[in-house]
């Protein structure tokens, strides 16, 4: 009897050991891939995405004045929190698959049938504004500002490629943000681009028909070191809210934040503002993001913000 028990014990031990070895081999040879994690890693590591979704130098402590006040103002970013970092796949199940368990794909012509995904990023900025007069602090204002951006991804490669084949294909720096102005951008060759939601009205690149994107290949491309003239107009003259736009960007001297310059009225009494960015000399292919904000121009009150992308060619 003792001999039988020992034999069964030896067999059971061998089976358990074999199962553990087999499980270990499977985990090692076939790693579990999470597409959403790879897309998040792409955003954090790839230079194009890092710039388009950056959180640095959005608010710089450059002093400025406002039309309704003789005091000097200075902003400081106290904190910035990535409030939302969500990867969304098509379909009712939320995993990019249909009810039969098959991946949902879209026809991209010569590129083939490809999987799609969207990343939704919202950053919460806590900004301290000091109101100064003759060097003395008259007032401290703490404001909460939200900045939302979307990225459109295609799976152009397979799981053996970097980020398991996912590639940032489109961008939207305006959707979900309050943009009470029309914005145009003109480069040194007199090419004019939109810098507001009108940039993203191409229905050929959309996600679930909720919002549109602009292909990265179709976004503004400028010559290195050229000037960019940013012009704004009040979007709706019938709305009785006065606005002043601010711009944060990089020029030849570094990053700056400043209010744009008042440039008169349109024929239908819409206020115009203008600013010129002398862009730095950059390597071809470098991506940049102009960060824009709007405040009321008769009191200190934040109205909205958005991003205007461009690429050096």
Secondary structure, DSSP 8 states (H G I E B T S, - for coil): -HHHHHHHHHHHHHHHHHHHHHHHHHHHHS----HHHHHHHHHHHSHHHHHHT--TTSS----B--TT-SSEEEEEEEEEEEEEEEEEESSTTSSSB-TTS-B--EE-GGG-EE-EEEEEEEEEEEEEEEEEETTEEEEEEEEEEEEEEEEEEEE-S-TTSGGGGEEEEEEESSTTS---EEEEEE-TT--EEE-SGGGG--TTSEETTTEE-EEGGGS-EE-TT-EEEEEEEES-TTS---EEEEEEEEETTEEEEEE-EEEEE-TT--EEEEEEEE-----TT-EEEEEEEEEESSS--EEEEEEEEEEE-
